[in-house]
């Protein structure tokens, strides 16, 4: 079996010695984007096209941002990275789950068990 595997390996790799590496000979086209980013841009462009059918649009400014709308609607001003922090920032998962389930087993309800 090892001898046959050696023959097979020789057949498959005999003429590959001086070939350039594949990672360096595949260039991307100018303006190429990954599919996820291309979809995001195409979706925004389609929305703008739809809006332009209903009203005359002379200028468009687009910004993709994420805000904590709940805190903003409560009247609390957010500063710095507070926009990115969620409601569980600074808590550990184990402590959160222990308080959520009252220090009891989720399956059987036993307490003081490891």
Secondary structure by P-SEA (a helix, b strand, c coil): caaaaaaaaaaaccccccccccccccccccccccaaaaaaaaaaaaaaaaaaacccccbbbbbbbbcaaaaaaaccccccccccccccccccaaaaaaaaaccccccccccccc
